[in-house]
Amino acid sequence: MSAAPPDGTLDEGATTPGDSVVRTTGLTKRYGALTAVDAVDLDVRAGDVYGFLGANGSGKTTTVRCLLGLVLPTSGRVELLGRAMPRAAAEVLPRVGALVEGPAAYGHLSGRANLELSDASGRRSGGEGGRRARRRRADEALDRVGLGAVGRRPVRAYSLGMRQRLGLAAALMRRPRLLVLDEPTNGLDPQGIREIRELLLELNRTGTTVFLSSHLLAEVEQLCTRIGLLDRGRLVLEERLDVLQAPTGRVAVETTDAEGADRAVTLLGDAVVSRTGVRLLVSGADPATVTERLVGAGVRVQAVGPERRSLEQVVEEHTRARAAQEVPT
Ligand SMILES: Nc1ncnc2c1ncn2[C@@H]1O[C@H](COP(=O)(O)OP(=O)(O)OP(=O)(O)O)[C@@H](O)[C@H]1O
């Protein structure tokens, strides 16, 4: 993380890729006998689109609330943009956009008026410049999230998805260096999910680090560069997605029909690790060699390629690994 200037103000300059943007050390939150977040060490770096994964109740929202200073940890440390939270909240939070647990908005006011209000109240958030400038910023933000046409309607007439977009627009108006989103696509239809994904990727390209919590593996797989996996309050995995999904060394083969798969099993013998219908997993060979052998023997092949694990498999392995460790002996 870039060092804070000696006068104690927040460095407004861009973070360098790889700098730590969110760091927690031993972050723990207990509610009575329940440990909702258990000694979590997170390390989110500048430039990441970080997917914070975990089943319902695993502690994602509690962690996010601790990050933003909305809840005080029982123990452990939180740093945002290199500054200790919640002590530096007043300096750090204007540089952080957040969308947590359904955006709050005044129902009787229009989306645009809500944005103008939050702009006027946001300190050091670009809220300066008078009414006309605020209105222009609000209109720009509404356009970016696809609410340009309905920005003048009262928020009480918005669907959940529209409210979610409005919350994102409010977060964007801070021109944040870090955007923290808790389940951002809740209530959105597939088209809305695609639009939000595009928007987050565009923001990331222009220098915003994105931290989003989600239980939707497909969403995280399409969007994120690094993931953290929470399992019953513990961080059981933190890694780059391309590392987790690197080729396993085995070859995945799909024949056009069951007869072809039968013949492939006979031809490849012990190299076949498993078969599911017309799909085989083959070890000890590369895709080109496997293709040559099968096609040479007249087996029709639909697809051949290096095996990569899906995020679902990765998550399953790590949660199962932990469950196995806990089996009493
Ligand atoms: N204020 C609270 N008081 C008591 N228990 C709480 C409180 N907030 C959360 N918990 C408990 O802490 C655990 C973690 O909850 P949390 O909401 O952080 O999980 P989550 O991963 O965000 O789940 P979800 O996806 O369902 O929101 C749960 O068992 C929850 O019941």
The ligand as a MOL file (V3000), in Angstrom:
LIG
                    3D

  0  0  0     0  0            999 V3000
M  V30 BEGIN CTAB
M  V30 COUNTS 31 33 0 0 0
M  V30 BEGIN ATOM
M  V30 1 N -26.5250 -9.3350 14.7480 0
M  V30 2 C -26.4060 -10.6660 14.8640 0
M  V30 3 N -26.7060 -11.2870 16.0310 0
M  V30 4 C -26.5610 -12.6130 16.1660 0
M  V30 5 N -26.1240 -13.4360 15.1870 0
M  V30 6 C -25.8280 -12.8830 14.0020 0
M  V30 7 C -25.9350 -11.4690 13.7800 0
M  V30 8 N -25.5520 -11.2220 12.4850 0
M  V30 9 C -25.2200 -12.4150 11.9420 0
M  V30 10 N -25.3790 -13.4140 12.8440 0
M  V30 11 C -25.0950 -14.8460 12.6300 0
M  V30 12 O -23.7700 -14.9640 12.1360 0
M  V30 13 C -23.6690 -15.9840 11.1510 0
M  V30 14 C -23.1090 -15.4080 9.8670 0
M  V30 15 O -24.0840 -14.5600 9.2710 0
M  V30 16 P -23.8130 -13.6920 7.9750 0
M  V30 17 O -25.0510 -12.9220 7.6790 0
M  V30 18 O -22.5580 -12.9270 8.1350 0
M  V30 19 O -23.5800 -14.8180 6.8850 0
M  V30 20 P -23.6130 -14.7060 5.2900 0
M  V30 21 O -22.5090 -15.5760 4.8080 0
M  V30 22 O -23.5990 -13.2870 4.8730 0
M  V30 23 O -24.9960 -15.3730 4.9670 0
M  V30 24 P -26.1310 -14.9040 3.9240 0
M  V30 25 O -25.5960 -15.1970 2.5810 0
M  V30 26 O -27.2970 -15.7930 4.3260 0
M  V30 27 O -26.3860 -13.4460 4.2030 0
M  V30 28 C -25.0640 -16.5710 11.0000 0
M  V30 29 O -25.1600 -17.7180 11.7890 0
M  V30 30 C -25.9590 -15.4630 11.5390 0
M  V30 31 O -27.1610 -15.9920 12.0700 0
M  V30 END ATOM
M  V30 BEGIN BOND
M  V30 1 1 1 2
M  V30 2 1 2 3
M  V30 3 2 2 7
M  V30 4 2 3 4
M  V30 5 1 4 5
M  V30 6 2 5 6
M  V30 7 1 6 7
M  V30 8 1 6 10
M  V30 9 1 7 8
M  V30 10 2 8 9
M  V30 11 1 9 10
M  V30 12 1 10 11
M  V30 13 1 11 12
M  V30 14 1 11 30
M  V30 15 1 12 13
M  V30 16 1 13 14
M  V30 17 1 13 28
M  V30 18 1 14 15
M  V30 19 1 15 16
M  V30 20 2 16 17
M  V30 21 1 16 18
M  V30 22 1 16 19
M  V30 23 1 19 20
M  V30 24 2 20 21
M  V30 25 1 20 22
M  V30 26 1 20 23
M  V30 27 1 23 24
M  V30 28 2 24 25
M  V30 29 1 24 26
M  V30 30 1 24 27
M  V30 31 1 28 29
M  V30 32 1 28 30
M  V30 33 1 30 31
M  V30 END BOND
M  V30 END CTAB
M  END
